[in-house]
Amino acid sequence: MALKDLIPFGMSLPHRSPDSIGMDVVRTVAMRAEALGFRDLWVTENTLDHVTSFDPVVVLTYAAAVTSRIGVGASVLVLPVHDPRMVAHQWATLDYVSNGRALMGVGIGQPRHLQAFQIPGEGRVGRFREQIDLIRALWSQETTTHHGRCYHLDNARLGVRPVQKPLPIWMGVGHPDAIRRAAGLADGWMGAGGSSTEDFRRAVPLLRQALEKAGRDPSSFPISKRIFVAVDDKPDVARAAVLRWYSDVYHNPAGTDTSGIHGTPEQVREQLEAMVAAGANHLLLNPVSRYVEQLEALAEVVGLA
């Protein structure tokens, strides 16, 4: 059985790289991924970065404009550095212009993210919860009145509403407490590309247990992971590509083997099958170089080509 018959696959847009990225490549990947049958296109948010990195809403809007069916998502927005009113408007607009294809992934961020934007770390979990509540209220209510610890507004109306009701909010969190929160707050969960395969294996049963406790069906809840991947008939070539990524972008060469997937088509297929066996019902494939070529190779690996 082909992998595509087991779970849907997402594809990362070329959006973050040690090298420059041409918009022609972004366009080609977006259009070809849709034609091949990938479920969705994804980017990350890395505003202050040491490598090339696009704004997620801008590049997803571009991708939505050159496609017609494929989903467009970010995993993840570091929500505490944003004003939720702006986020609500941006993502409602993206959903509107894409005719209901947006997927908004959010995370609570790391201390360095908060420090970079002079956001206090105290009470960040409460702020995060309040932001999500306010975003959903603005998306769903004709007018919104909200008086919380961090945000206040009276009879406010968002300028545009999402097409989806509701627009899905996924979470990309890794701490056990945060994973438990995701079971109650989120519409899906995605393990970070920088987290290890073992982290994912440990997280899935924790998430499923929390979903059951919350009265939610784990089988219908999206459980995903971003995977930095390279496929090549020469395994050493594939590993070198992933090693460069984890060294130059993450400054974590060990992640090449603990988090990334690389090898021949057969080796990559086996590793993806292992992720499905560990509980993934969606996987985001993130090539680290030669984006168009790797898109085609990965489509063959999972049975889309």
HELIX and SHEET records of a PDB file:
HELIX    1   1 LEU A    3  ASP A    5  5                                   3    
HELIX    2   2 MET A   23  LEU A   36  1                                  14    
HELIX    3   3 PRO A   56  ALA A   65  1                                  10    
HELIX    4   4 LEU A   79  VAL A   81  5                                   3    
HELIX    5   5 PRO A   84  VAL A   97  1                                  14    
HELIX    6   6 PRO A  111  ALA A  116  1                                   6    
HELIX    7   7 ARG A  124  SER A  140  1                                  17    
HELIX    8   8 PRO A  176  LEU A  185  1                                  10    
HELIX    9   9 THR A  197  LYS A  213  1                                  17    
HELIX   10  10 PRO A  218  SER A  220  5                                   3    
HELIX   11  11 PRO A  235  ASP A  248  1                                  14    
HELIX   12  12 GLY A  255  THR A  258  1                                   4    
HELIX   13  13 PRO A  265  ALA A  277  1                                  13    
HELIX   14  14 TYR A  291  VAL A  302  1                                  12    
SHEET    1   A 9 ILE A 261  GLY A 263  0                                        
SHEET    2   A 9 ILE A 223  VAL A 231  1                                        
SHEET    3   A 9 GLY A 188  GLY A 191  1                                        
SHEET    4   A 9 ILE A 169  MET A 171  1                                        
SHEET    5   A 9 ALA A 102  GLY A 107  1                                        
SHEET    6   A 9 GLY A  71  VAL A  78  1                                        
SHEET    7   A 9 ASP A  40  VAL A  43  1                                        
SHEET    8   A 9 PHE A   9  SER A  12  1                                        
SHEET    9   A 9 LEU A 283  PRO A 287  1                                        
SHEET    1   B 2 ARG A  16  SER A  17  0                                        
SHEET    2   B 2 THR A  52  SER A  53 -1                                        
SHEET    1   C 2 THR A 144  HIS A 147  0                                        
SHEET    2   C 2 HIS A 152  ALA A 156 -1                                        
END                                                                             
